[in-house]
Amino acid sequence: MIIVEGLDHVNIPVTNLEASKEFYSELFDFEVEEEDSDAVVMALDSHKLRLVKVANVSPLPFPIVSFIMDVDDFTEAITEMEEKEISIVKGPEGSSKGEFLVLADPDKNQIEIFYQQ
């Protein structure tokens, strides 16, 4: 058996590194940790995203990552997305565990924000 001790990062395909860097830093407060011409690693506490430059993105029909928030931050996030005219794909919507919302990044990758009841 392979013993996994954690998750290093999540890869997200993007066509424009600068636009995606700005999106994830402005909306979620991720900070650039490493950068080259083909990828940017962004960190928020122990969570890391690796934005990988590709020619074309074929977004999946479901969220590629889900961020957990508390209810107050969730409510503030909805207001901020509306102010910044960020595309909301679905929600906010209740579930048996809480409430969620799915938004799209600049390449139409779906990102979920979620709070647990």
C-alpha positions as CSV (number, residue, x, y, z in Angstrom):
1,M,0.0,0.0,0.0
2,I,1.2,3.5,-0.8
3,I,0.8,5.8,2.2
4,V,-0.2,9.4,1.1
5,E,0.5,12.1,3.6
6,G,-1.2,15.0,1.9
7,L,-2.1,16.7,-1.4
8,D,0.6,18.9,-2.9
9,H,-1.4,20.8,-5.5
10,V,-4.2,20.9,-8.0
11,N,-3.4,21.5,-11.7
12,I,-5.7,23.9,-13.5
13,P,-5.4,24.3,-17.3
14,V,-5.4,27.9,-18.4
15,T,-4.8,29.8,-21.7
16,N,-3.7,33.1,-20.1
17,L,-1.4,32.9,-17.1
18,E,-1.7,36.6,-16.3
19,A,-5.5,36.7,-16.3
20,S,-5.8,33.5,-14.3
21,K,-3.1,34.7,-11.8
22,E,-5.1,37.9,-11.3
23,F,-8.4,35.9,-10.9
24,Y,-7.2,33.5,-8.3
25,S,-5.3,36.2,-6.3
26,E,-8.0,38.8,-6.5
27,L,-10.9,36.6,-5.7
28,F,-9.4,34.0,-3.3
29,D,-6.2,35.7,-2.1
30,F,-3.8,33.0,-3.5
31,E,-0.2,34.3,-3.8
32,V,2.4,33.4,-6.4
33,E,4.9,30.9,-5.0
34,E,6.7,29.9,-8.2
35,E,6.4,31.0,-11.7
36,D,7.9,30.3,-15.2
37,S,6.6,30.7,-18.7
38,D,4.5,27.5,-18.7
39,A,3.1,27.4,-15.1
40,V,2.4,29.4,-12.0
41,V,2.1,27.8,-8.5
42,M,-0.1,29.8,-6.2
43,A,-0.6,29.2,-2.5
44,L,-3.1,30.0,0.2
45,D,-2.0,28.7,3.5
46,S,-1.2,25.0,2.8
47,H,-3.4,24.8,-0.4
48,K,-1.7,25.1,-3.7
49,L,-3.0,25.5,-7.3
50,R,-0.7,25.0,-10.3
51,L,-2.0,27.0,-13.2
52,V,-0.6,25.3,-16.3
53,K,-0.6,27.1,-19.7
54,V,-2.2,25.2,-22.5
55,A,-3.3,26.1,-26.0
56,N,-7.0,25.3,-25.4
57,V,-9.0,24.5,-22.4
58,S,-11.9,22.0,-22.6
59,P,-13.7,22.7,-19.3
60,L,-15.3,19.8,-17.5
61,P,-19.0,19.8,-16.9
62,F,-18.5,19.8,-13.1
63,P,-16.2,21.7,-10.7
64,I,-12.5,20.9,-10.8
65,V,-12.0,22.1,-7.2
66,S,-14.2,22.9,-4.2
67,F,-13.3,25.5,-1.6
68,I,-14.9,25.2,1.9
69,M,-15.8,28.5,3.6
70,D,-17.8,29.6,6.6
71,V,-21.2,31.0,6.1
72,D,-20.2,34.6,6.5
73,D,-17.4,34.3,4.0
74,F,-19.7,32.5,1.6
75,T,-22.3,35.3,1.7
76,E,-19.5,38.0,1.2
77,A,-18.1,35.9,-1.7
78,I,-21.5,36.0,-3.5
79,T,-21.6,39.8,-3.1
80,E,-18.0,40.2,-4.4
81,M,-18.7,38.0,-7.4
82,E,-21.7,40.0,-8.3
83,E,-19.7,43.3,-8.0
84,K,-16.9,41.9,-10.1
85,E,-19.3,40.4,-12.6
86,I,-17.9,36.9,-12.3
87,S,-19.8,34.3,-14.1
88,I,-22.0,32.2,-11.7
89,V,-22.7,28.8,-13.3
90,K,-25.0,27.4,-10.6
91,G,-26.4,28.5,-7.3
92,P,-26.3,29.5,-4.6
93,E,-28.1,26.3,-3.9
94,G,-28.8,24.2,-0.8
95,S,-27.6,20.7,-0.3
96,S,-28.0,18.1,2.5
97,K,-24.7,19.3,3.9
98,G,-24.9,23.1,3.4
99,E,-24.9,25.5,0.5
100,F,-22.8,25.8,-2.6
101,L,-22.2,27.9,-5.6
102,V,-20.3,27.2,-8.8
103,L,-18.5,29.9,-10.7
104,A,-16.3,30.0,-13.7
105,D,-12.7,31.2,-14.0
106,P,-11.5,33.1,-17.1
107,D,-11.2,29.8,-19.0
108,K,-14.6,28.6,-17.9
109,N,-13.2,26.0,-15.5
110,Q,-15.8,25.5,-12.9
111,I,-14.9,26.3,-9.3
112,E,-17.2,25.5,-6.3
113,I,-17.4,27.4,-3.1
114,F,-19.2,25.6,-0.2
115,Y,-20.1,26.0,3.4
116,Q,-21.2,23.2,5.7
117,Q,-24.1,23.5,8.1
